[in-house]
Amino acid sequence: MQAVGIIAEWHPFHNGHAYQIKKAKDQTKADLVIGVMSGNYVQRGAPSLVSKWARAAVALENGCDLVVELPFWFAIQPADYFAEGGVKALAALGATAISFGVEDDHFADYEQLAKWMVAHPNQVAAADQYVADVDNRSFAEKRIAAIQYLQATHPEIADLKVNFKENANTLLAFAYAKVNAQLQTPLKMVPVKRIGDNHRLSALNAGQLDQDTSLYTSGSAIRHYLFSKDLKGLKDSNELEKMVPRDMAEALCEAVEADQLVSWADLFPYLRYRLLTASNEELGGMYQMVGGMENRMVEAIKQVDNFSDFVDRVKNRNWSANRVQRTALMVALNIQKDEMQVVLSPSHRQPLMLLGATEKGRSYLKMVKSDLSRDDSLWQLVSRVDQTSEENWPMWLKVDRMYEILKPQVDTQNFNHPPIFTK
């Protein structure tokens, strides 16, 4: 059986995700689709709207055959670490191809550039150093400038047509390509041209919901919609079903009715407590805390009463909003630098928690389970969480317990929660 993999957050699962799954199957003729999905916290540094279980269930109903959880310490990272965890997880699961969304049609140029950069680490390091020394730019701007410098100084890649500005999906796909180029057996890269609204769209355009057609809009816009209006009549409206598949709409409506929709508003009091009670030394030891950011955070938390204003006060030229959010998440969850070094170590064995599978997915698992069970395998399939899981990966269980605290009505996220099996 041939499998194509997708690295996803599905935060929430929307029409564009269903389209991608269909295109992945059509383009690869694969027998099944594997989803490696972020758990209860997502890359931008936020708790997921609804639990990993709710999102996995919707994915299984919309074309995915196997859903496993991307470990927390990869899921909440910038593009390179996020890509490393996702691509290597798919390789461990035996996928032969990886599907991903892009804004550009000509991804072959990006893939060629990625291979060249992997093969020329000294030149890449020199470009990074050059940009760091002469440019007072944000981290993202410096990375793009370094690539431009490489193309300007190395004729063999000068003619490659790449454009990372405002192309968030393509930038992440490029990170996938760099990790993939390092694999002993690289996956086939299968780009899917993004349709509909831009990934960065933060609000629906006026009149979109008045149209009697399905919308291909961004997750950001859907989240903005959910948190910017009175949701009491949400279930009786068909607006959500224009943006997301029916089962996702039902899950979101149920979460709204049961007060289970999770956001930074729920986590914010814990962030405030940590910032106001921890010492500077403790805060300085939090993962991703650099350059005195802790001082700026402490001052900001004294002057605001919501997370959005907090981020606005802390961010600056060097620290993007996403960087501030991720660091704030580390503070709220008490994730320290030395803890993260352990789980990100190349020799550390990683968990692949089985969230759900169709009958085809379960048959496939039987084929690859022996490889994941080998003593030398760095990825271990976990179908049931037990005491051994907590001993091996305490951070994972700690952060999910926190997610349960945010909304006490939410089901247990690990212990005694079986995988979701469908036909």
URQUI-V162673 format. One line per field, one symbol per residue. ss: DSSP state (H for helix, E for strand, L for the rest). phi: phi as a letter, one per 20 degrees, with the letter a starting at -180 (. if undefined). psi: psi as a letter, one per 20 degrees, with the letter a starting at -180 (. if undefined). A space follows every 10 residues. Layout:
# URQUI-V162673
ss: ???
phi: ???
psi: ???
This chain:
# URQUI-V162673
ss: LLEEEEEELL LLLLHHHHHH HHHHHHHHLL LEEEEEEELL EELLLEELLL LHHHHHHHHH HLLLLEEEEE LHHHHLLLHH HHHHHHHHHH HHLLLLEEEE EELLLLHHHH HHHHHHHHHL HHHHHHHHHH HHHHLLLLHH HHHHHHHHHH HHHLHHHHLL LLLLLLLHHH HHHHHHHHHH HHLLLLLEEE EEELLLLLLL LLLLLLLHHH LLLLLLLLHH HHHHHHHLLL LLLLLLLLLH HHHLLHHHHH HHHHHHHLLL LLLHHHHHHH HHHHHHHLLH HHHHLELLLL LLHHHHHHHH HLLLLLHHHH HHHHLLLLLL HHHHHHHHHH HHHLLEHHHH HHHLLLLLLE EEEEEEELHH HHHHHHHHHH HHLLLLLLEE EELLLLHHHH HHLHHHHHHH HHHHHHLLLL LLLLLLLLLE ELL
phi: .ecddcebdl cefcffffff fffgfffdlf fbdddedgee cdffnbffgc fgffffffff ecoedbccef ggfefddggf fgfgffffff ffenfdbcdb ebeefefgff ffffffffec fffffffffg fffdddcfgf ffffffffff ffdcgfcfef ecbefmdfff fffffgffff feffcfefec fcffdnffge gdbffgnffe febfdddeff ffffgfdcbf efeffeedff fedcggffff fffffffeld fdbfgfeggf fggffedffg ffffeffmeb lmgfffffff ffdccbffff fffefbfedf gfffffffff ffeldegfff fffefgeffd edffeabegf ffffgffdff ffeffefecc fdececffgf ffcffgffff fffffgcgff fgecfmdffe dce
psi: ppppqpprhl mrpahhghgg gghggghikq hrpppopqcj qrhilqqqgr rhgghggggh ikiqhppqpp qgihhkrrgg ggggggghgg ghjjqiqpqq qqhqhmihhg hggggghhim hghgghgggg hhhipmrrgg hhgghgghgg hhiohijhjp oqoipjmggh gghhhghggh iiqhnqqppn qpppqbqqhi piqqqpigii qlrqpnrqhg hgggghjjro jhjghiqjgh ihhqqghhgg hgghhghjlj pqrhhhighh gggghihqrh gghhiqpjoq kjhhghgghg hiirjrhghg ghhhqahhor ghgggghhgh ghiloqghgh hghiphippq qnpohrqrgh hhhghhhihh hiiqhjpipp pohppahhgh hhmhgghghh hghhhhniiq qpifpjoqqp pr.
